[in-house]
Amino acid sequence: MTEKIKKYLEEYQNVKLDIAITGESGSGKSTFVNAFRGIDNRDDRAAPTGVVETTMKPEPYPHPIYPNVTIWDLPGVGTTTFSADQYLEHVEFKKYDFFIVVSGDRFSENDVMLAQEIKRMDKKFYFVRSKIDDNLRAEKKSQRNYNEKNTLQQIRGYCLASSQVFLVSSFHLHLYDFSTIQDTMEEELSSLKKYALTLAFPNINQSSISKKKEVFRSQIIYYVILSAAVAVVPIPGLSFCVDLVVLDGLFKSYLIGFGLDVVTLNKLSTISNIPLEDLMAECKCTLSGQEITATLVVKFLTSFERMGMTTAEEDYSMISILGDWIAARRSFVFLKEFLNSLLDGLFDDAINVQKKVGISKEEQ
């Protein structure tokens, strides 16, 4: 059983997801690539951006946290001498799970022809209208009776009547339709690729963070078996056995996924101009913002055991009679309860931090 679980978790962690970003030159493709990966345009790992076409061939940009997810920045449509079908062959369309066609204004004939060819080749594609914040600012200046909701509806109407179009701002992902893109993509992916997309997606609102929590929760049973049923060496301070290596890695993955690790919190502090101590004040879970070590894992487990497992003595008195099976069962029950409680706490912290940063962005 444990070997099968390990194999499944390896598949889950390493499943490849390749997303192609295409569109005409100057449409904001590279900025969208960076935003999708949660990276600022000025970051050393960012796709280069500019007012002229900067992408001459398909460029892979692995996700900084989940490298099994790759965002491909394709050459701009209309900047090559290829027709739509030749263009797709040139960029090796077969390797991508789906395409996102980006436009900074109205979708052009090249965009439509490309989408038709992608569809003909039985691949999924999505239209994204980027720079929507710039469009709204321009409309606000030119309209006497400006109404954002009506303006957004008009922009959608100017796009493609036959296809769904997502309106986004790569600098304000929590606004407009970016979250809807996630919902739509996930519906059309296999379960493993869906998990990969969910974890790689930026933490932009409660929905995106909640989905990560559910992915993590769905894996608890497997990690509990690996840690509780396999561990045989007692841990000082604990009344049962656990595998600290398994839990150490799991805790780190939780913090990184929820954006509560030291590196991400420092980055959020810099971007939002909110002092790190103010972000940490939004966190109630002891693990948030901490460097995970074996000592911290044991300390946290011990604290939880003392608070929540007060009826343990009845079971422990039987361990000497029934042996390791009882010990494993106790470990299993405790860890399952503990990890669910931990996820709840980290989820609340992630939501609070996101709200704090979101409010700061709106003020700016």
ChimeraX attribute file (.defattr): number of C-alpha atoms within 10 A of each C-alpha:
attribute: neighborCount
match mode: 1-to-1
recipient: residues
	/A:1	9
	/A:2	14
	/A:3	9
	/A:4	10
	/A:5	15
	/A:6	14
	/A:7	12
	/A:8	14
	/A:9	15
	/A:10	11
	/A:11	12
	/A:12	16
	/A:13	16
	/A:14	16
	/A:15	16
	/A:16	19
	/A:17	22
	/A:18	20
	/A:19	22
	/A:20	23
	/A:21	26
	/A:22	26
	/A:23	30
	/A:24	22
	/A:25	21
	/A:26	18
	/A:27	25
	/A:28	24
	/A:29	31
	/A:30	26
	/A:31	24
	/A:32	28
	/A:33	27
	/A:34	25
	/A:35	21
	/A:36	17
	/A:37	23
	/A:38	20
	/A:39	19
	/A:40	15
	/A:41	18
	/A:42	11
	/A:43	10
	/A:44	9
	/A:45	15
	/A:46	19
	/A:47	25
	/A:48	17
	/A:49	19
	/A:50	12
	/A:51	9
	/A:52	9
	/A:53	18
	/A:54	16
	/A:55	19
	/A:56	12
	/A:57	14
	/A:58	18
	/A:59	16
	/A:60	16
	/A:61	20
	/A:62	17
	/A:63	20
	/A:64	15
	/A:65	14
	/A:66	18
	/A:67	16
	/A:68	18
	/A:69	25
	/A:70	22
	/A:71	25
	/A:72	24
	/A:73	27
	/A:74	23
	/A:75	24
	/A:76	26
	/A:77	21
	/A:78	17
	/A:79	13
	/A:80	14
	/A:81	9
	/A:82	13
	/A:83	14
	/A:84	21
	/A:85	16
	/A:86	13
	/A:87	20
	/A:88	17
	/A:89	12
	/A:90	14
	/A:91	17
	/A:92	11
	/A:93	17
	/A:94	12
	/A:95	11
	/A:96	19
	/A:97	16
	/A:98	22
	/A:99	22
	/A:100	19
	/A:101	26
	/A:102	31
	/A:103	24
	/A:104	21
	/A:105	17
	/A:106	15
	/A:107	21
	/A:108	15
	/A:109	10
	/A:110	16
	/A:111	22
	/A:112	16
	/A:113	15
	/A:114	22
	/A:115	22
	/A:116	15
	/A:117	17
	/A:118	19
	/A:119	12
	/A:120	11
	/A:121	13
	/A:122	11
	/A:123	15
	/A:124	17
	/A:125	20
	/A:126	19
	/A:127	24
	/A:128	29
	/A:129	24
	/A:130	24
	/A:131	22
	/A:132	23
	/A:133	17
	/A:134	12
	/A:135	16
	/A:136	17
	/A:137	11
	/A:138	11
	/A:139	15
	/A:140	15
	/A:141	9
	/A:142	10
	/A:143	10
	/A:144	8
	/A:145	7
	/A:146	13
	/A:147	12
	/A:148	13
	/A:149	8
	/A:150	10
	/A:151	16
	/A:152	16
	/A:153	10
	/A:154	11
	/A:155	18
	/A:156	17
	/A:157	11
	/A:158	12
	/A:159	20
	/A:160	14
	/A:161	9
	/A:162	6
	/A:163	9
	/A:164	12
	/A:165	21
	/A:166	20
	/A:167	25
	/A:168	25
	/A:169	23
	/A:170	23
	/A:171	18
	/A:172	17
	/A:173	19
	/A:174	18
	/A:175	16
	/A:176	15
	/A:177	16
	/A:178	20
	/A:179	21
	/A:180	13
	/A:181	17
	/A:182	17
	/A:183	13
	/A:184	11
	/A:185	16
	/A:186	17
	/A:187	10
	/A:188	12
	/A:189	17
	/A:190	10
	/A:191	12
	/A:192	17
	/A:193	20
	/A:194	19
	/A:195	21
	/A:196	24
	/A:197	23
	/A:198	24
	/A:199	22
	/A:200	23
	/A:201	23
	/A:202	23
	/A:203	24
	/A:204	19
	/A:205	17
	/A:206	17
	/A:207	14
	/A:208	19
	/A:209	23
	/A:210	19
	/A:211	16
	/A:212	24
	/A:213	21
	/A:214	14
	/A:215	15
	/A:216	19
	/A:217	15
	/A:218	10
	/A:219	12
	/A:220	19
	/A:221	14
	/A:222	17
	/A:223	22
	/A:224	24
	/A:225	21
	/A:226	21
	/A:227	22
	/A:228	24
	/A:229	21
	/A:230	14
	/A:231	18
	/A:232	15
	/A:233	10
	/A:234	12
	/A:235	14
	/A:236	10
	/A:237	12
	/A:238	15
	/A:239	16
	/A:240	21
	/A:241	22
	/A:242	27
	/A:243	19
	/A:244	17
	/A:245	12
	/A:246	15
	/A:247	22
	/A:248	17
	/A:249	12
	/A:250	16
	/A:251	21
	/A:252	17
	/A:253	15
	/A:254	21
	/A:255	23
	/A:256	18
	/A:257	25
	/A:258	27
	/A:259	25
	/A:260	26
	/A:261	21
	/A:262	16
	/A:263	14
	/A:264	16
	/A:265	21
	/A:266	17
	/A:267	13
	/A:268	19
	/A:269	18
	/A:270	12
	/A:271	13
	/A:272	15
	/A:273	13
	/A:274	15
	/A:275	13
	/A:276	16
	/A:277	12
	/A:278	12
	/A:279	21
	/A:280	18
	/A:281	11
	/A:282	18
	/A:283	22
	/A:284	13
	/A:285	16
	/A:286	12
	/A:287	21
	/A:288	25
	/A:289	21
	/A:290	14
	/A:291	13
	/A:292	19
	/A:293	16
	/A:294	12
	/A:295	11
	/A:296	15
	/A:297	17
	/A:298	19
	/A:299	14
	/A:300	14
	/A:301	18
	/A:302	15
	/A:303	13
	/A:304	16
	/A:305	18
	/A:306	11
	/A:307	8
	/A:308	12
	/A:309	11
	/A:310	9
	/A:311	8
	/A:312	13
	/A:313	10
	/A:314	9
	/A:315	12
	/A:316	16
	/A:317	10
	/A:318	12
	/A:319	15
	/A:320	10
	/A:321	9
	/A:322	10
	/A:323	11
	/A:324	14
	/A:325	11
	/A:326	17
	/A:327	21
	/A:328	22
	/A:329	16
	/A:330	20
	/A:331	21
	/A:332	23
	/A:333	12
	/A:334	19
	/A:335	23
	/A:336	19
	/A:337	15
	/A:338	17
	/A:339	21
	/A:340	14
	/A:341	13
	/A:342	17
	/A:343	22
	/A:344	14
	/A:345	17
	/A:346	24
	/A:347	24
	/A:348	19
	/A:349	23
	/A:350	24
	/A:351	21
	/A:352	19
	/A:353	23
	/A:354	22
	/A:355	16
	/A:356	16
	/A:357	19
	/A:358	17
	/A:359	12
	/A:360	14
	/A:361	14
	/A:362	8
	/A:363	7
	/A:364	8
